[in-house]
Amino acid sequence: MTNIVGRMREAFRGDQRVDPDALVTRLDAVRRFLDAVDGQVPDTQLVSAHTLVERAGTRLALSRDHTVVALAGATGSGKSSIFNALAQLDLSPVGVRRPTTGVTHACVWGPLDGGNRLLDWVGVLPRHRFVRESALDGDDESALHGLILLDLPDFDSVQRSHRLEVDRLLGLVDLVVWVVDPQKYADRVIHTSYLREFHQHRDVTLVVLNQADRLPPAELPRVLDDLRRLLDADGLGGVPLLATTAVDPAGITGLREALERTVAERQAALRRLAGDVDTVVAGLGELVAAGTPKDAPDDGTVRTLDRALAGAAGVPSVAEAVEAAYRHRAGGTTGWPLVRGWRRLRPDPLRRLHLPGPAADPEQPEESLVAATSVPDPTAAQRSALGLAIRAVADRSGGELPAPWPAAVTAAARSRLAELPDALDRAVAGTDLGVDRRPGWWRIVGALQWLVTVAAVAGLGWLVLGYALRALGLPALEYPRVGAAPWPTVLLLGGLLAGLLLAAATRPVIRWAARRARQRAEKRLTEAVARIGTEYVVTPVRTVLDRYATARRAWQDAGR
């Protein structure tokens, strides 16, 4: 039997060493990933990553000189017998009834003080901790100094608390030795619920077929081959597979040698954490599987948003009022003086909207600006167009990203939707519409109008004076003449005609200049509302896209 077991020994796997600094770098990348996706991805999808960061930080801070190895198996597999055989002491109860092992027992090779903090973290009660240290051993056990061997409860226990304890400890230990027996090595529970889940931890996994002495020598190779086939199907190809028997000290020699190499390398904890990182990174991949996203919406989509914002802000109405106000004010300055008073009785179109047009006081903080315009509220069609434009920004920016990022981008685009009306009103109210500056040609035309009006009034007065003198029987005035027409008549009619002609000549110029003023105001207003769109819609979307890009880079770094 000893020879058969000896021939079944396999060298323990894990020749590739894990660089501690590289592992810490990968863990830091996972932390950066979590920071980037915080608030964007549901916490339920990040539990494993948060657990890894917390667990890895604690494990690396604890003893690096100790290796925690767990013996895991079903009831009757003989793991407690192997535990006692390795310790050469009867420390854990042995039996075939369920449950046999109800609590975790720990045996420490070397001084217990060095491993106490580690055992406190693992959660082994002090009364179940034992020390394998005796002066009678000499140097026989020195090769295992630093080993902390755990005998776990049965994972198929009828008591749920035992199964939960096994699951908890399997997530903490550095190396797992799975103990199976010839009767239940193919049990579905151990393969589907445990071994298959450990495919990312092949470097810290060992499988032993215990109770090999119960098999006829000719059957042992066939059983081992069948078990190897099952392990390959579980994704554990290449995992060491040993045949053991606890009744013969030579029957655990191969297992002991494997543990000695593990303890000497001081790599098991690092390999376990590296495997945990691999598992977590593989799970996080679906969250950032898409390529590098856009850093902002495309220009066409932004222009559509700007047009929708301009419509909702009433930019067309304000621009139309600017054109009307320009004509109104230009007519009041360049029109015939005798009718200017009548024109002033008509309200200024911009004043009706409470938009005088001057720029906002630069010393006044933006927060103190109070929206006080009377711009008409957006119509249902304009509100709908704005909603569709905002949705288009979200869809074009994050539509190709994996879930849940499209929803995060949409939420970001709409995050300040309730603030948009007031912000747009402030933008319109604070925009310099350029209508308060009176062009110089207005004054020139206005002066000419006054000149010809004075001439007409002078001619009229001259004529009235002549008629009055004749009515009083006084000598009539002799009017100078221009040809056959007296000067007073020339002044009166010429002044009236010149005023009409001047007004007619300037009217097309005023209309042209009013359209220019409208275009200028419309451009300034559109730029103002575009800045609001950038701040309230585009910038939040860019923030989410930046966080996605940061998370993707961190995920790539963690996978290296």
NULUMLO-436166 format. One record per residue (C-alpha): x, y, z. Coordinates in nm, 4 decimals. Each point is the difference from the previous one (the first is absolute). Layout:
// NULUMLO-436166
xx / yy / zz
X / Y / Z
...
//
This chain:
// NULUMLO-436166
xx / yy / zz
0.0000 / 0.0000 / 0.0000
0.2834 / 0.2362 / 0.0833
0.1534 / -0.0544 / -0.3423
-0.3332 / 0.0616 / -0.1732
-0.0528 / 0.3269 / 0.1874
0.3568 / 0.1034 / -0.0704
-0.0473 / -0.0483 / -0.3720
-0.3094 / 0.2220 / 0.0147
0.1863 / 0.3018 / 0.1397
-0.0078 / 0.3105 / -0.2152
0.2158 / 0.3026 / 0.0387
-0.1948 / 0.2941 / 0.1376
-0.0873 / 0.2565 / -0.2641
0.0719 / 0.3726 / 0.0160
0.3460 / 0.0518 / -0.1464
-0.0879 / 0.3527 / -0.1097
0.0801 / 0.2442 / 0.2775
-0.2238 / 0.2955 / 0.0785
0.1744 / 0.3336 / 0.0378
-0.1405 / 0.1702 / 0.3147
0.0459 / 0.3471 / -0.1507
-0.1819 / -0.1005 / -0.3175
-0.2828 / -0.1461 / 0.2074
-0.0320 / 0.3205 / 0.2020
-0.0093 / 0.1970 / -0.3269
-0.2833 / -0.2179 / -0.1300
-0.1927 / 0.0420 / 0.3249
0.0468 / 0.3754 / -0.0218
-0.1436 / -0.0156 / -0.3522
-0.3075 / -0.1771 / 0.1384
-0.0357 / 0.2801 / 0.2568
0.0215 / 0.2589 / -0.2779
-0.2646 / -0.1923 / -0.1909
-0.2315 / 0.0097 / 0.3004
0.0580 / 0.3721 / 0.0460
-0.0783 / 0.0627 / -0.3665
-0.3256 / -0.1972 / -0.0048
-0.1233 / 0.1180 / 0.3390
-0.3541 / 0.1254 / -0.0440
-0.0170 / -0.1191 / -0.3606
-0.0200 / -0.3786 / 0.0446
-0.2332 / -0.1732 / 0.2486
0.1809 / -0.1103 / 0.3159
-0.1337 / -0.3531 / -0.0461
0.2318 / -0.0388 / -0.2992
0.3038 / 0.1160 / 0.1962
-0.0256 / -0.2131 / 0.3142
0.2774 / -0.2381 / -0.1030
0.2342 / 0.2870 / -0.0915
-0.0584 / 0.1813 / 0.3297
0.0490 / -0.3273 / 0.1883
0.3258 / -0.0656 / -0.1851
0.1435 / 0.3435 / 0.0758
-0.0866 / -0.0260 / 0.3677
0.1103 / -0.3620 / 0.0356
0.3232 / 0.0424 / -0.1947
0.0997 / 0.3083 / 0.1949
-0.0511 / -0.1807 / 0.3290
0.1781 / -0.3189 / -0.1091
0.3042 / 0.1853 / -0.1304
0.0199 / 0.1965 / 0.3237
0.0062 / -0.3190 / 0.2047
0.2772 / -0.2597 / 0.0279
0.1770 / -0.0785 / -0.3255
0.1958 / -0.2734 / 0.1783
-0.3054 / -0.2205 / 0.0447
-0.1907 / -0.2016 / -0.2562
-0.3628 / -0.0845 / 0.0757
-0.0997 / -0.3360 / -0.1492
-0.3531 / -0.1385 / 0.0284
-0.1057 / -0.3634 / -0.0183
-0.3459 / -0.0024 / -0.1576
-0.2191 / -0.2984 / -0.0677
-0.3266 / -0.1793 / 0.0517
-0.1029 / -0.2062 / 0.2994
0.1945 / -0.3244 / 0.0153
0.2684 / 0.1078 / -0.2484
0.2657 / -0.0278 / 0.2681
0.1211 / 0.3599 / 0.0071
0.0075 / 0.0038 / 0.3802
0.2054 / -0.3209 / -0.0090
0.2470 / 0.1678 / -0.2365
0.0042 / 0.3046 / 0.2289
0.0889 / -0.2183 / 0.2986
0.2511 / -0.2016 / -0.2010
0.1852 / 0.3113 / -0.1152
0.0002 / 0.1389 / 0.3544
0.0818 / -0.3448 / 0.1404
-0.2482 / 0.0820 / 0.2731
-0.3694 / -0.0730 / 0.0486
-0.1229 / 0.3591 / -0.0207
-0.3193 / -0.0250 / -0.2073
-0.2782 / -0.2546 / 0.0656
-0.0342 / -0.2748 / -0.2585
-0.3228 / -0.1733 / -0.1004
-0.2446 / -0.0744 / -0.2769
-0.3160 / 0.1517 / 0.1500
-0.1293 / 0.3332 / -0.1214
0.1252 / 0.2411 / 0.1050
0.3338 / -0.1308 / 0.1235
0.2049 / 0.3223 / -0.0146
-0.2245 / 0.2810 / 0.1199
0.2627 / 0.2654 / 0.0693
0.3286 / 0.0940 / -0.1569
0.3159 / -0.1302 / 0.1674
0.3404 / 0.1544 / -0.0612
0.3477 / -0.1399 / 0.0483
0.2956 / 0.2365 / -0.0146
0.3525 / -0.1181 / -0.0723
0.2359 / 0.2294 / 0.1838
-0.0763 / 0.2574 / 0.2712
-0.3717 / 0.0730 / 0.0336
0.0564 / 0.3694 / 0.0693
0.0988 / 0.0690 / -0.3592
-0.3233 / -0.1415 / -0.1381
-0.2489 / 0.1210 / 0.2583
-0.0915 / 0.3198 / -0.1857
-0.0483 / -0.1995 / -0.3175
-0.2206 / -0.2520 / 0.1790
-0.1991 / 0.2832 / 0.1576
-0.0673 / 0.1341 / -0.3493
-0.0863 / -0.3453 / -0.1336
-0.2343 / -0.0467 / 0.2945
0.1300 / -0.3112 / 0.1752
-0.0864 / 0.0023 / 0.3683
0.2996 / -0.0063 / 0.2393
-0.1137 / -0.3263 / 0.1612
0.0203 / -0.1710 / -0.3382
0.3575 / 0.1118 / -0.0719
0.2852 / -0.2450 / 0.0509
0.3761 / 0.0243 / -0.0272
0.2094 / -0.2686 / -0.1668
0.3220 / 0.0772 / 0.1823
0.1872 / -0.2418 / 0.2201
0.3581 / -0.0276 / 0.1118
-0.0224 / -0.3735 / -0.0642
-0.0466 / 0.0650 / -0.3723
0.3383 / 0.1655 / -0.0428
0.0099 / 0.1276 / -0.3570
-0.2526 / -0.2530 / -0.1313
-0.2752 / 0.2596 / -0.0282
0.2147 / 0.3016 / -0.0919
-0.0860 / -0.0347 / -0.3692
-0.3622 / 0.0822 / 0.0845
0.0717 / 0.2989 / 0.2241
-0.2383 / 0.2745 / -0.1094
-0.2784 / -0.2385 / -0.0995
-0.3475 / 0.0616 / 0.1408
-0.2090 / -0.3053 / -0.0818
-0.3782 / 0.0258 / 0.0304
-0.2457 / -0.2862 / 0.0224
-0.3245 / 0.1478 / -0.1347
-0.3532 / -0.1149 / 0.0809
-0.1589 / -0.2398 / -0.2491
-0.1302 / 0.1949 / -0.2985
-0.2890 / -0.2490 / -0.0379
-0.1051 / 0.0368 / 0.3618
-0.3699 / -0.0103 / 0.0759
0.0506 / 0.3161 / 0.2052
-0.0059 / 0.3115 / -0.2155
0.2289 / 0.1912 / 0.2351
0.2760 / -0.2523 / -0.0719
-0.0331 / 0.0501 / -0.3749
0.0055 / 0.3756 / 0.0402
0.3150 / -0.0279 / 0.2113
0.1681 / -0.2075 / -0.2694
-0.0916 / 0.2526 / -0.2687
0.1344 / 0.2857 / 0.2114
0.3314 / -0.1681 / 0.0757
0.0555 / -0.1123 / -0.3581
0.0056 / 0.3678 / -0.0916
0.2721 / 0.0771 / 0.2554
0.2536 / -0.2840 / -0.0026
0.3150 / -0.0011 / -0.2121
-0.0194 / -0.3581 / -0.1305
-0.2769 / -0.2606 / -0.0083
0.0524 / -0.3738 / 0.0168
-0.3160 / -0.1701 / -0.1237
-0.0392 / -0.3422 / 0.1595
-0.2175 / -0.2536 / -0.1823
-0.0483 / -0.3714 / 0.0529
-0.0484 / -0.2879 / -0.2457
-0.3737 / -0.0177 / 0.0724
-0.0917 / 0.3667 / -0.0560
0.2795 / 0.1484 / -0.2121
-0.2498 / 0.0568 / -0.2849
-0.2664 / 0.1596 / 0.2216
-0.1750 / 0.2785 / -0.1891
0.0007 / 0.2428 / 0.2944
0.3769 / 0.0206 / 0.0395
0.0555 / 0.0406 / -0.3734
-0.2736 / 0.2488 / -0.0898
-0.0108 / 0.2023 / 0.3216
0.3684 / 0.0054 / 0.0932
0.2663 / -0.1405 / -0.2320
-0.1428 / 0.1618 / -0.3116
-0.0081 / 0.3359 / 0.1780
0.3732 / -0.0294 / 0.0745
0.1177 / -0.0114 / -0.3617
0.1651 / 0.3438 / 0.0425
0.1920 / -0.1341 / 0.3010
0.1741 / -0.2983 / -0.1547
0.3338 / 0.1137 / 0.1401
-0.1270 / -0.0287 / 0.3576
-0.2109 / -0.3121 / -0.0389
0.0968 / -0.3586 / 0.0828
-0.2234 / -0.3074 / -0.0259
0.0624 / -0.3212 / 0.1936
-0.1760 / -0.3301 / -0.0439
-0.0011 / -0.1200 / 0.3594
-0.0597 / -0.3523 / 0.1262
0.1884 / -0.1366 / -0.2997
0.0789 / -0.3070 / 0.2071
-0.3646 / -0.1059 / -0.0350
0.0415 / -0.0474 / -0.3754
0.1554 / -0.3054 / -0.1608
0.3422 / 0.0928 / -0.1441
-0.1278 / -0.0587 / -0.3516
-0.2965 / 0.2357 / 0.0475
0.1943 / 0.2959 / 0.1383
0.1406 / 0.1250 / -0.3347
-0.3435 / -0.0271 / -0.1619
-0.1648 / 0.2026 / 0.2786
0.2750 / 0.2626 / -0.0158
-0.0397 / 0.0271 / -0.3773
-0.3750 / 0.0438 / 0.0371
0.0497 / 0.2643 / 0.2679
0.2493 / 0.1777 / -0.2227
-0.2570 / 0.0029 / -0.2795
-0.2543 / 0.1612 / 0.2326
0.2520 / 0.2611 / 0.1133
0.0826 / 0.0872 / -0.3601
-0.3716 / 0.0478 / -0.0652
-0.0105 / 0.2320 / 0.3019
0.2702 / 0.2196 / -0.1528
0.2644 / -0.1300 / 0.2392
0.2245 / -0.1636 / -0.2530
0.3548 / -0.0408 / 0.1371
-0.1027 / 0.0286 / 0.3633
0.2077 / -0.2418 / 0.2109
-0.1843 / -0.3217 / 0.0778
0.1363 / -0.2259 / 0.2754
-0.1106 / -0.3304 / 0.1430
0.0197 / -0.0136 / 0.3808
-0.0814 / -0.2211 / 0.2904
0.0016 / 0.1194 / 0.3578
0.0447 / -0.3463 / 0.1535
0.3575 / -0.0282 / -0.1294
0.2510 / 0.2776 / 0.0780
0.1525 / -0.0542 / -0.3430
-0.3414 / 0.0585 / -0.1576
0.0146 / 0.3769 / 0.0573
0.3647 / 0.0489 / -0.0932
-0.0823 / 0.1537 / -0.3376
-0.2491 / 0.2401 / 0.1575
0.2470 / 0.0979 / 0.2701
0.2714 / 0.0683 / -0.2571
-0.2372 / 0.2181 / -0.1989
-0.0841 / 0.1987 / 0.3137
0.3675 / 0.0351 / 0.0853
0.0725 / 0.1480 / -0.3418
-0.2964 / 0.2341 / 0.0359
0.1168 / 0.1221 / 0.3399
0.3574 / 0.0459 / -0.1209
-0.1030 / 0.2065 / -0.3024
-0.2165 / 0.2465 / 0.2000
-0.1990 / 0.0495 / -0.3203
-0.3363 / -0.1575 / 0.0778
-0.1567 / 0.3173 / 0.1425
0.1190 / 0.2035 / -0.2975
-0.1208 / -0.2608 / -0.2485
-0.3356 / -0.0182 / 0.1722
-0.0439 / 0.3763 / -0.0164
0.1181 / 0.0052 / -0.3613
-0.2641 / -0.2615 / -0.0782
-0.2611 / 0.2096 / 0.1820
0.0995 / 0.3013 / -0.2093
-0.0299 / -0.2080 / -0.3172
-0.3470 / -0.1128 / 0.1020
-0.1188 / 0.3494 / 0.0872
0.1502 / 0.1559 / -0.3126
-0.1672 / -0.2616 / -0.2166
-0.3332 / 0.0797 / 0.1631
0.0457 / 0.3753 / -0.0394
0.0812 / -0.0321 / -0.3676
-0.3656 / 0.0006 / -0.1009
-0.0346 / 0.3481 / 0.1509
0.2701 / 0.1532 / -0.2218
0.0087 / -0.2432 / -0.2907
-0.0580 / 0.2649 / -0.2686
0.2883 / 0.1845 / -0.1582
0.1155 / 0.3486 / 0.0840
-0.3134 / 0.2180 / 0.0076
-0.0480 / 0.3459 / -0.1447
0.1244 / 0.2729 / 0.2276
-0.2982 / 0.2197 / -0.0911
-0.3101 / 0.0059 / -0.2220
0.0641 / 0.0650 / -0.3704
-0.0303 / 0.3533 / -0.1365
-0.3217 / -0.0690 / -0.1902
-0.1749 / -0.1235 / 0.3124
0.1208 / 0.3006 / 0.1991
-0.1256 / 0.2382 / -0.2708
-0.3398 / -0.1682 / 0.0135
0.0007 / 0.0443 / 0.3785
0.0933 / 0.3670 / -0.0369
-0.2874 / 0.0597 / -0.2411
-0.2437 / -0.1732 / 0.2350
0.1262 / 0.2057 / 0.2948
-0.0304 / 0.3182 / -0.2038
-0.3608 / -0.0853 / -0.0805
-0.0814 / -0.0805 / 0.3622
0.1689 / 0.3196 / 0.1187
-0.2076 / 0.2130 / -0.2379
0.2989 / 0.1151 / -0.2041
-0.2092 / 0.0465 / -0.3194
-0.2479 / 0.2167 / 0.1898
0.2725 / 0.2100 / 0.1573
0.1813 / 0.0366 / -0.3345
-0.3241 / 0.1143 / -0.1621
-0.0482 / 0.2481 / 0.2832
0.3553 / 0.1272 / -0.0543
-0.0760 / 0.0663 / -0.3672
-0.3234 / 0.1786 / 0.0880
0.1721 / 0.1975 / 0.2762
0.2732 / 0.1093 / -0.2369
-0.2548 / 0.1306 / -0.2488
-0.1934 / 0.1655 / 0.2805
0.3031 / 0.1716 / 0.1487
0.1518 / 0.0910 / -0.3363
-0.3317 / 0.1532 / -0.1079
-0.0154 / 0.1960 / 0.3223
0.3407 / 0.1503 / -0.0726
-0.0010 / 0.0405 / -0.3769
-0.3702 / 0.0584 / -0.0635
-0.1754 / 0.3318 / -0.0560
0.0207 / 0.1904 / 0.3297
-0.3639 / 0.1028 / -0.0160
-0.1168 / -0.3651 / 0.0270
0.2688 / -0.1315 / 0.2367
-0.2156 / 0.0700 / 0.2990
-0.2742 / -0.2157 / -0.1414
0.2540 / -0.2818 / -0.0577
0.1167 / 0.0213 / 0.3612
-0.3514 / -0.0788 / 0.1136
0.0455 / -0.3500 / -0.1443
0.1740 / -0.2391 / 0.2443
0.3490 / -0.1250 / -0.0767
-0.0212 / -0.3697 / -0.1049
0.2972 / -0.0951 / 0.2195
-0.1459 / 0.1808 / 0.3003
-0.3116 / -0.2132 / -0.0372
0.2244 / -0.3063 / 0.0495
0.1864 / 0.1686 / 0.2873
0.3155 / -0.0165 / -0.2102
0.1715 / 0.3372 / -0.0041
0.2994 / -0.1615 / -0.1639
0.3024 / 0.1198 / 0.2019
0.2535 / -0.2566 / 0.1103
-0.0210 / -0.1309 / 0.3521
0.2039 / 0.1782 / 0.2618
0.3383 / -0.1827 / -0.0022
0.0407 / 0.0598 / 0.3706
-0.3321 / -0.1622 / 0.0796
0.0322 / -0.3719 / 0.0756
-0.1847 / -0.2264 / -0.2391
-0.1902 / -0.1601 / 0.2858
-0.1637 / 0.3348 / 0.0825
-0.1468 / 0.0470 / -0.3453
-0.3739 / -0.0404 / 0.0218
-0.1858 / -0.1112 / -0.3095
-0.2496 / 0.2780 / -0.0614
-0.0685 / -0.0236 / -0.3696
-0.3441 / -0.0293 / -0.1529
0.1114 / -0.2226 / -0.2850
-0.2876 / -0.2306 / -0.0969
0.0140 / -0.3486 / 0.1484
0.1112 / -0.2735 / -0.2402
-0.2735 / -0.1749 / -0.1889
-0.0685 / -0.3715 / 0.0329
0.1822 / -0.0571 / -0.3295
0.3051 / 0.1909 / 0.1229
0.0071 / -0.1938 / 0.3277
-0.0287 / -0.3239 / -0.1932
0.2822 / 0.1024 / -0.2340
0.2206 / 0.0828 / 0.2983
-0.0731 / -0.3362 / 0.1626
0.0827 / -0.1828 / -0.3213
0.3220 / 0.1989 / -0.0421
0.1136 / -0.0837 / 0.3534
-0.0846 / -0.3647 / -0.0599
0.1979 / 0.0092 / -0.3242
0.3038 / 0.1353 / 0.1875
-0.0212 / -0.2940 / 0.2389
-0.0634 / -0.2603 / -0.2705
0.2769 / 0.1201 / -0.2315
0.2461 / 0.0221 / 0.2885
-0.0675 / -0.3187 / 0.1948
-0.2237 / -0.2131 / -0.2169
0.2840 / -0.2384 / -0.0913
0.1241 / -0.0414 / 0.3560
-0.0811 / -0.3164 / 0.1984
-0.2700 / 0.0050 / 0.2643
-0.0516 / 0.1814 / 0.2296
0.1976 / 0.2886 / -0.1539
-0.2646 / 0.1095 / -0.2556
-0.2438 / 0.0533 / 0.2859
0.2686 / 0.1893 / 0.1927
0.0678 / 0.2254 / -0.2992
-0.3726 / 0.0656 / -0.0460
-0.0381 / 0.0811 / 0.3690
0.2952 / 0.2385 / -0.0208
-0.1452 / 0.1759 / -0.3056
-0.3288 / 0.0534 / 0.1860
0.1526 / 0.0617 / 0.3432
-0.0465 / 0.3788 / -0.0153
-0.3121 / 0.0088 / -0.2145
-0.2042 / 0.1665 / 0.2759
0.2529 / 0.2856 / 0.0170
0.0023 / 0.0677 / -0.3742
-0.2965 / 0.2439 / -0.0230
0.1415 / 0.2406 / 0.2583
0.3514 / -0.0341 / -0.1413
-0.1227 / 0.0756 / -0.3516
-0.1988 / 0.2991 / 0.1240
0.3096 / 0.1332 / 0.1792
0.2065 / -0.0512 / -0.3142
-0.2486 / 0.1953 / -0.2116
-0.0342 / 0.2741 / 0.2619
0.3761 / 0.0332 / 0.0348
0.0821 / 0.0165 / -0.3702
0.1024 / 0.3337 / -0.1490
-0.2330 / 0.0281 / -0.2990
0.1921 / 0.2938 / -0.1442
-0.2990 / 0.2317 / -0.0443
0.0853 / 0.2636 / 0.2605
0.2842 / 0.1453 / -0.2039
-0.1375 / 0.2622 / -0.2352
0.1871 / 0.0116 / -0.3347
0.1539 / 0.3291 / -0.1013
-0.1964 / 0.0202 / -0.3207
-0.3196 / 0.0179 / 0.2054
0.1177 / 0.3320 / 0.1446
0.0988 / 0.1333 / -0.3413
-0.3362 / -0.0881 / -0.1520
-0.1771 / 0.1313 / 0.3109
0.1888 / 0.3321 / -0.0275
-0.0922 / 0.0281 / -0.3682
-0.3634 / -0.0657 / 0.0882
0.0115 / 0.2777 / 0.2558
0.1639 / 0.2307 / -0.2528
-0.2638 / -0.0487 / -0.2684
-0.2749 / 0.0151 / 0.2625
0.1313 / 0.3323 / 0.1269
0.0096 / 0.1234 / -0.3593
-0.3621 / -0.1071 / -0.0543
-0.1097 / 0.1629 / 0.3260
0.1908 / 0.3167 / -0.0895
-0.1643 / 0.0159 / -0.3413
-0.3398 / -0.0607 / 0.1575
0.0602 / 0.2727 / 0.2560
0.1152 / 0.2421 / -0.2668
-0.3146 / -0.0628 / -0.2015
-0.2252 / 0.0332 / 0.3049
0.1655 / 0.3283 / 0.0887
-0.0688 / 0.1388 / -0.3490
-0.3654 / -0.1074 / 0.0139
-0.0374 / 0.1572 / 0.3446
0.1412 / 0.3325 / -0.1157
-0.2378 / 0.0123 / -0.2931
-0.2920 / -0.0881 / 0.2232
0.0869 / 0.2923 / 0.2262
0.0181 / 0.2412 / -0.2985
0.3729 / 0.0452 / 0.0424
0.2408 / 0.0158 / -0.2885
0.0529 / -0.3503 / -0.1411
0.3368 / -0.1653 / 0.0180
0.1997 / -0.0355 / -0.3135
0.1143 / -0.3617 / -0.0170
0.3256 / -0.0757 / -0.1747
-0.0541 / -0.2456 / -0.2790
0.1666 / -0.2944 / -0.1509
-0.1153 / 0.0312 / -0.3544
-0.3759 / 0.0442 / 0.0235
-0.0315 / -0.1588 / 0.3499
0.0367 / 0.2071 / 0.3163
0.2625 / -0.1134 / 0.2485
-0.2468 / -0.0750 / 0.2839
-0.1855 / -0.2369 / -0.2247
0.3271 / -0.1613 / -0.1118
0.1065 / -0.0438 / 0.3605
-0.3349 / -0.1452 / 0.1052
-0.0540 / -0.2372 / -0.2881
0.3674 / -0.0802 / -0.0416
0.0367 / -0.0816 / 0.3704
-0.3074 / -0.2236 / -0.0040
0.1064 / -0.1746 / -0.3178
0.3598 / -0.0404 / 0.1152
-0.1175 / -0.1536 / 0.3277
-0.2220 / -0.2477 / -0.1808
0.2712 / -0.0882 / -0.2494
0.2597 / -0.0400 / 0.2771
-0.2343 / -0.2295 / 0.1963
-0.0762 / -0.2015 / -0.3132
0.3695 / -0.0304 / -0.0824
0.0976 / -0.1183 / 0.3492
-0.2867 / -0.2477 / 0.0383
0.1659 / -0.2794 / -0.2086
0.3283 / 0.0625 / 0.1808
-0.1761 / -0.0349 / 0.3340
-0.1647 / -0.3268 / -0.1092
0.3348 / -0.1368 / -0.1169
0.1758 / 0.1098 / 0.3189
-0.2868 / -0.1443 / 0.2095
0.0438 / -0.3388 / -0.1673
0.3740 / 0.0183 / 0.0728
-0.0764 / 0.0848 / 0.3617
-0.2364 / -0.2962 / 0.0172
0.2623 / -0.2361 / -0.1412
0.2621 / 0.1339 / 0.2377
-0.2302 / -0.0369 / 0.3011
-0.1094 / -0.3467 / -0.1123
0.3626 / -0.1086 / -0.0261
0.0827 / 0.1346 / 0.3464
-0.3085 / -0.1573 / 0.1536
0.0704 / -0.3335 / -0.1675
0.3559 / 0.0062 / 0.1325
-0.1307 / 0.0797 / 0.3468
-0.2499 / -0.2862 / 0.0037
0.2646 / -0.2286 / -0.1557
0.2203 / 0.0691 / 0.3014
-0.2919 / -0.0979 / 0.2208
-0.0403 / -0.3192 / -0.2022
0.3678 / -0.0764 / 0.0419
-0.0122 / 0.0590 / 0.3741
-0.3312 / -0.1678 / 0.0763
-0.0104 / -0.2852 / -0.2539
0.3276 / -0.0636 / -0.1797
0.2375 / 0.0375 / 0.2957
-0.1816 / -0.2584 / 0.2189
0.0049 / -0.2388 / -0.2965
0.3712 / 0.0614 / -0.0508
0.0583 / -0.0705 / 0.3676
-0.1640 / -0.3421 / -0.0290
0.1926 / -0.0762 / -0.3206
0.3250 / 0.1008 / 0.1710
-0.0804 / -0.2289 / 0.2906
-0.0698 / -0.2849 / -0.2390
0.3336 / 0.0584 / -0.1736
0.1762 / 0.0151 / 0.3382
-0.1716 / -0.3203 / 0.1118
0.0968 / -0.1751 / -0.3228
0.3653 / 0.1027 / 0.0348
-0.0001 / -0.1158 / 0.3623
-0.1584 / -0.3314 / -0.1037
0.2675 / -0.0487 / -0.2652
0.2739 / 0.0776 / 0.2539
-0.1522 / -0.2445 / 0.2486
0.0005 / -0.2743 / -0.2621
0.3711 / 0.0270 / -0.0735
//
